[in-house]
Amino acid sequence: MTEHLSNTELKRLHRQWRKKTNYRVSLIIDGVQGPYNIGSIIRSAAAKRVDSIWFASGATTPSNVKTGKTALGSERYVNWFESSDAMESIEAARAEGYMVVGLELVSNAVPIHDLDLKNDICFVVGHEDRGVSKKALDSCDSVTFIPQLGKVGSLNVSVAVSIALYEMRRQGWE
């Protein structure tokens, strides 16, 4: 019979996964404004052990009351900073030793499963409608996208972030 893991068993399992995690990951949120998207990103970030999140270009921050409805307190597990624009955040990420990877479907983007993410990675994600700013994309070390098979051309930004974080961690566990 299948049973749910006890709290102790779950903590033990999480410790085993953390031991396999050799790389750091951070995020730059370039202008994402939907508080529920931000809350969901923060929750995924806490689940995947994101070290830092930079909120740039007017992005909604964890201090927004509506963000907390989705983040459910998980913002306390992630360091976060506000910056005036994505370029300032990219410079900060590079100063901390991160490879900066834009998450956007553009002509030079590589499918995420083909990009080597076995490194300290800082993903840059952009506004719900406009995406990552051109200036930020041009400053990225590489740009990746999540291949899609259906008739919808894009994913919700919080879903895309979750998939990118998962793929980065998956590659690091191989």
Secondary structure as a PSIPRED ss2 file (coil, helix, strand):
# PSIPRED VFORMAT (PSIPRED V4.0)

   1 M C   1.000  0.000  0.000
   2 T C   1.000  0.000  0.000
   3 E C   1.000  0.000  0.000
   4 H C   1.000  0.000  0.000
   5 L C   1.000  0.000  0.000
   6 S C   1.000  0.000  0.000
   7 N H   0.000  1.000  0.000
   8 T H   0.000  1.000  0.000
   9 E H   0.000  1.000  0.000
  10 L H   0.000  1.000  0.000
  11 K H   0.000  1.000  0.000
  12 R H   0.000  1.000  0.000
  13 L H   0.000  1.000  0.000
  14 H H   0.000  1.000  0.000
  15 R H   0.000  1.000  0.000
  16 Q H   0.000  1.000  0.000
  17 W H   0.000  1.000  0.000
  18 R H   0.000  1.000  0.000
  19 K H   0.000  1.000  0.000
  20 K C   1.000  0.000  0.000
  21 T C   1.000  0.000  0.000
  22 N C   1.000  0.000  0.000
  23 Y C   1.000  0.000  0.000
  24 R C   1.000  0.000  0.000
  25 V E   0.000  0.000  1.000
  26 S E   0.000  0.000  1.000
  27 L E   0.000  0.000  1.000
  28 I E   0.000  0.000  1.000
  29 I E   0.000  0.000  1.000
  30 D E   0.000  0.000  1.000
  31 G C   1.000  0.000  0.000
  32 V C   1.000  0.000  0.000
  33 Q C   1.000  0.000  0.000
  34 G C   1.000  0.000  0.000
  35 P H   0.000  1.000  0.000
  36 Y H   0.000  1.000  0.000
  37 N H   0.000  1.000  0.000
  38 I H   0.000  1.000  0.000
  39 G H   0.000  1.000  0.000
  40 S H   0.000  1.000  0.000
  41 I H   0.000  1.000  0.000
  42 I H   0.000  1.000  0.000
  43 R H   0.000  1.000  0.000
  44 S H   0.000  1.000  0.000
  45 A H   0.000  1.000  0.000
  46 A H   0.000  1.000  0.000
  47 A H   0.000  1.000  0.000
  48 K C   1.000  0.000  0.000
  49 R C   1.000  0.000  0.000
  50 V C   1.000  0.000  0.000
  51 D C   1.000  0.000  0.000
  52 S E   0.000  0.000  1.000
  53 I E   0.000  0.000  1.000
  54 W E   0.000  0.000  1.000
  55 F E   0.000  0.000  1.000
  56 A E   0.000  0.000  1.000
  57 S C   1.000  0.000  0.000
  58 G C   1.000  0.000  0.000
  59 A C   1.000  0.000  0.000
  60 T C   1.000  0.000  0.000
  61 T C   1.000  0.000  0.000
  62 P C   1.000  0.000  0.000
  63 S C   1.000  0.000  0.000
  64 N C   1.000  0.000  0.000
  65 V H   0.000  1.000  0.000
  66 K H   0.000  1.000  0.000
  67 T H   0.000  1.000  0.000
  68 G H   0.000  1.000  0.000
  69 K H   0.000  1.000  0.000
  70 T H   0.000  1.000  0.000
  71 A H   0.000  1.000  0.000
  72 L C   1.000  0.000  0.000
  73 G C   1.000  0.000  0.000
  74 S H   0.000  1.000  0.000
  75 E H   0.000  1.000  0.000
  76 R H   0.000  1.000  0.000
  77 Y H   0.000  1.000  0.000
  78 V C   1.000  0.000  0.000
  79 N E   0.000  0.000  1.000
  80 W E   0.000  0.000  1.000
  81 F E   0.000  0.000  1.000
  82 E E   0.000  0.000  1.000
  83 S E   0.000  0.000  1.000
  84 S C   1.000  0.000  0.000
  85 D C   1.000  0.000  0.000
  86 A H   0.000  1.000  0.000
  87 M H   0.000  1.000  0.000
  88 E H   0.000  1.000  0.000
  89 S H   0.000  1.000  0.000
  90 I H   0.000  1.000  0.000
  91 E H   0.000  1.000  0.000
  92 A H   0.000  1.000  0.000
  93 A H   0.000  1.000  0.000
  94 R H   0.000  1.000  0.000
  95 A H   0.000  1.000  0.000
  96 E C   1.000  0.000  0.000
  97 G C   1.000  0.000  0.000
  98 Y C   1.000  0.000  0.000
  99 M E   0.000  0.000  1.000
 100 V E   0.000  0.000  1.000
 101 V E   0.000  0.000  1.000
 102 G E   0.000  0.000  1.000
 103 L E   0.000  0.000  1.000
 104 E C   1.000  0.000  0.000
 105 L C   1.000  0.000  0.000
 106 V C   1.000  0.000  0.000
 107 S C   1.000  0.000  0.000
 108 N C   1.000  0.000  0.000
 109 A C   1.000  0.000  0.000
 110 V E   0.000  0.000  1.000
 111 P E   0.000  0.000  1.000
 112 I H   0.000  1.000  0.000
 113 H H   0.000  1.000  0.000
 114 D H   0.000  1.000  0.000
 115 L C   1.000  0.000  0.000
 116 D C   1.000  0.000  0.000
 117 L C   1.000  0.000  0.000
 118 K C   1.000  0.000  0.000
 119 N C   1.000  0.000  0.000
 120 D C   1.000  0.000  0.000
 121 I E   0.000  0.000  1.000
 122 C E   0.000  0.000  1.000
 123 F E   0.000  0.000  1.000
 124 V E   0.000  0.000  1.000
 125 V E   0.000  0.000  1.000
 126 G E   0.000  0.000  1.000
 127 H E   0.000  0.000  1.000
 128 E C   1.000  0.000  0.000
 129 D C   1.000  0.000  0.000
 130 R C   1.000  0.000  0.000
 131 G E   0.000  0.000  1.000
 132 V C   1.000  0.000  0.000
 133 S C   1.000  0.000  0.000
 134 K H   0.000  1.000  0.000
 135 K H   0.000  1.000  0.000
 136 A H   0.000  1.000  0.000
 137 L H   0.000  1.000  0.000
 138 D H   0.000  1.000  0.000
 139 S H   0.000  1.000  0.000
 140 C C   1.000  0.000  0.000
 141 D C   1.000  0.000  0.000
 142 S E   0.000  0.000  1.000
 143 V E   0.000  0.000  1.000
 144 T E   0.000  0.000  1.000
 145 F E   0.000  0.000  1.000
 146 I C   1.000  0.000  0.000
 147 P C   1.000  0.000  0.000
 148 Q C   1.000  0.000  0.000
 149 L C   1.000  0.000  0.000
 150 G C   1.000  0.000  0.000
 151 K C   1.000  0.000  0.000
 152 V C   1.000  0.000  0.000
 153 G C   1.000  0.000  0.000
 154 S C   1.000  0.000  0.000
 155 L C   1.000  0.000  0.000
 156 N C   1.000  0.000  0.000
 157 V H   0.000  1.000  0.000
 158 S H   0.000  1.000  0.000
 159 V H   0.000  1.000  0.000
 160 A H   0.000  1.000  0.000
 161 V H   0.000  1.000  0.000
 162 S H   0.000  1.000  0.000
 163 I H   0.000  1.000  0.000
 164 A H   0.000  1.000  0.000
 165 L H   0.000  1.000  0.000
 166 Y H   0.000  1.000  0.000
 167 E H   0.000  1.000  0.000
 168 M H   0.000  1.000  0.000
 169 R H   0.000  1.000  0.000
 170 R H   0.000  1.000  0.000
 171 Q H   0.000  1.000  0.000
 172 G H   0.000  1.000  0.000
 173 W H   0.000  1.000  0.000
 174 E C   1.000  0.000  0.000
